[in-house]
Amino acid sequence: MKCNDLVKEYDSLIKSIAHKFYGVPFEDLYQVGFIGLMKAKKNYQVNDQCSFSSYAYKYIFGEMYYLVLSLNSFKVSKNTIKIKKLIDQTRDKLIQVYGREVTDQEIIKVLKIDYDDYLMASLLNNNALSLDYESDEESNFYNYLKDNSSIDKEALMMLKEGLEKLDDKSKNIIVKRYFYDYSQQEIAAMYGMSQTSVSRCEKKLINQLNQYIA
C-alpha cells in the first residue's frame, strides 16, 4: 500500500488517538502519529498475532506519548508507575506458566485494565520514570510529618530539618525508600542507577541524616 493511501486509511485512527492527549498542539501530535504509523508499516509482519490496525495503534500512541513526556506536559502518576510494576510482574509470571513470550492482551486480561492505561504504563522507560511526581510526594511527606500525632514531634522536626539540608535527588530517594516503600531496585530504575549505587547512596544519606539530627 502506498504511503498516501495508508495515511488516508488510518487518518481517523491517528486523530482519535491524538484527542486522548492534552497540553500539546494537535498538529504536533498528528505529525508524530504519522511517524508512528510509518514505523508500524515498516515493522509489521503479516503473520503477526494481531491485525495491522491494532499493531499500528501501539506505535502511534507511543510516539505521541513520548512527545508529551518530552515536553513535560504532564506528570507520570503514581498509579501509572504501579501499573508498570504490575505489568512487568505479570509478564514474568505468565512467561513461567506458558513457557513463551506473552501478548499484550493476555496481560491486560489478567490485570483487567484499560488498553490505553496498559500502553501508557508499558511504554514507560527509565527517563520517563524520572520525570514524575517528586514535588507531590514531597508535599505529601511533609503533610505526614505535620499530621501524624503518633510520632514524637521533636524527632519529626529534626528529621525534616535534616532532609531540608539534602539536595533534591537525595531527599527524594529517602522519602521514596522510607515513607513510600519503594525498593532499591525501583528507585534505581527511576534514576538510571544500579541497585548497588542506590544502596551506597542510601547508606551515605542515612549517615548524613544521623549527623544532622544527632
C-alpha positions in Angstrom: 0.0 0.0 0.0 1.3 3.4 -0.9 2.1 6.0 1.8 -0.7 8.4 0.9 -3.2 5.6 0.8 -2.0 4.3 4.2 -2.4 7.8 5.7 -5.9 8.2 4.3 -7.0 4.8 5.6 -5.6 5.4 9.1 -6.2 9.2 9.3 -9.1 8.8 11.7 -7.2 6.5 13.9 -4.3 9.0 14.2 -6.8 11.8 15.0 -8.7 9.7 17.6 -5.5 8.8 19.5 -4.3 12.5 19.3 -7.5 13.6 21.1 -6.5 11.4 24.1 -3.7 13.8 25.0 -3.6 17.4 26.1 -1.1 20.2 26.5 0.5 19.7 23.1 -0.8 21.2 19.8 -2.9 18.8 17.9 -0.9 19.2 14.7 2.3 18.2 16.6 0.6 15.1 17.9 -0.7 14.3 14.4 2.7 14.6 12.9 4.4 12.2 15.4 1.4 9.9 15.0 2.2 9.7 11.3 5.7 8.8 12.2 4.4 6.0 14.4 2.2 4.8 11.5 5.2 4.6 9.2 7.3 2.7 11.9 4.4 0.2 12.3 4.3 -0.3 8.5 8.0 -1.0 8.4 8.0 -3.5 11.3 4.7 -5.3 10.8 4.7 -8.8 9.6 1.6 -10.4 8.0 2.0 -13.4 10.3 1.9 -11.3 13.5 -0.6 -12.2 16.1 -2.7 -9.1 15.7 -4.2 -7.0 12.9 -2.2 -4.1 11.4 -4.6 -1.6 12.9 -4.0 -3.0 16.5 -0.3 -3.1 15.8 -0.2 0.5 14.5 -2.3 1.8 17.4 0.6 0.9 19.8 3.2 2.7 17.6 1.0 5.8 17.1 0.1 6.0 20.8 3.8 5.5 21.7 5.1 8.3 19.6 2.5 10.8 20.9 3.1 9.7 24.5 6.9 10.2 24.2 6.3 13.6 22.7 4.1 14.7 25.6 6.5 13.3 28.1 9.5 15.0 26.5 7.7 18.4 26.7 6.9 17.8 30.4 3.3 18.5 29.6 2.1 16.2 32.4 3.5 14.2 35.3 3.5 10.4 35.3 1.1 9.5 38.0 2.0 7.1 40.8 -0.8 4.9 39.7 0.8 4.5 36.2 4.1 3.6 37.9 2.2 0.9 39.9 0.6 -0.4 36.7 4.0 -0.6 35.1 5.3 -2.7 38.0 2.2 -5.0 37.8 2.7 -5.4 34.1 6.3 -6.4 34.5 5.5 -8.8 37.3 2.6 -10.3 35.4 4.6 -10.8 32.3 7.3 -12.7 34.2 4.8 -14.9 35.8 2.9 -15.7 32.6 6.1 -16.5 30.8 6.9 -19.0 33.5 3.5 -20.5 33.2 3.2 -20.7 29.4 6.9 -21.2 28.7 6.8 -18.5 26.0 6.5 -14.8 25.4 3.0 -13.5 26.2 0.9 -11.0 24.3 -0.4 -7.6 25.5 -4.0 -8.9 25.5 -3.0 -11.8 27.8 -1.5 -9.4 30.3 -4.5 -7.0 30.0 -6.9 -9.9 30.6 -5.1 -10.9 33.8 -4.8 -7.3 35.2 -8.3 -6.2 33.9 -7.1 -2.8 32.9 -7.9 -0.4 30.0 -5.8 -0.8 26.9 -4.7 2.8 26.9 -3.7 2.6 30.6 -1.7 -0.5 29.7 0.1 1.3 26.9 0.8 4.3 28.9 2.5 2.2 31.7 4.2 -0.3 29.5 5.8 2.4 27.3 7.5 4.0 30.3 11.3 3.9 30.3 13.8 4.9 32.9 13.8 8.5 31.6 10.0 8.8 31.8 10.0 7.3 35.3 12.3 10.1 36.5 10.0 12.9 35.1 7.3 12.1 37.6 5.9 13.3 40.9 8.7 14.3 43.3 7.1 17.6 44.3 3.8 15.9 45.0 5.4 13.2 47.1 7.5 15.8 49.0 4.3 17.7 49.8 2.5 14.6 51.0 5.5 13.6 53.1 5.6 17.0 54.9 1.8 16.7 55.5 2.6 13.3 57.0 5.2 14.8 59.3 2.7 17.5 60.3 -0.3 15.4 60.8 0.9 12.1 62.3 0.4 12.6 66.0 1.6 9.1 66.9 5.3 10.1 66.3 7.4 12.3 68.5 7.0 15.8 67.2 10.5 16.9 68.1 12.1 13.9 66.4 10.0 14.6 63.3 11.0 18.2 63.2 14.7 17.2 63.5 14.2 14.7 60.6 12.5 17.3 58.5 15.3 19.8 59.1 17.8 17.1 58.2 16.1 16.4 55.0 16.0 20.1 54.1 19.8 20.0 54.0 19.9 17.3 51.4 19.8 18.0 47.7 16.5 17.3 45.9 17.6 13.9 44.5 18.9 12.7 47.8 15.8 13.9 49.6 13.5 12.1 47.2 15.4 8.9 47.5 15.0 8.9 51.3 11.3 9.8 51.0 10.6 7.1 48.5 12.5 4.4 50.4 11.3 5.0 53.9 7.9 6.7 53.5 6.6 5.3 50.3 8.1 1.8 50.5 9.9 1.8 47.2 12.6 -0.9 46.8 16.2 -0.1 45.9 15.6 -1.7 42.5 12.6 0.5 41.8 14.5 3.6 42.7 17.4 2.5 40.6 15.1 2.3 37.6 13.7 5.8 38.2 17.1 7.5 38.3 19.0 5.3 35.9 21.3 3.9 38.6 22.4 0.4 39.6 20.9 -1.1 42.7 24.3 -1.2 44.3 24.7 2.6 43.7 21.3 3.2 45.3 22.4 1.1 48.3 25.6 3.0 48.7 23.8 6.3 48.3 21.2 5.3 50.9 23.8 4.4 53.5 25.6 7.7 52.9 22.4 9.7 53.2 21.4 7.9 56.4 24.8 8.7 57.9 24.3 12.4 56.9 20.9 12.5 58.5 22.2 10.9 61.6 24.8 13.7 61.8 22.2 16.4 61.2 19.8 15.2 63.9 22.4 14.0 66.4 
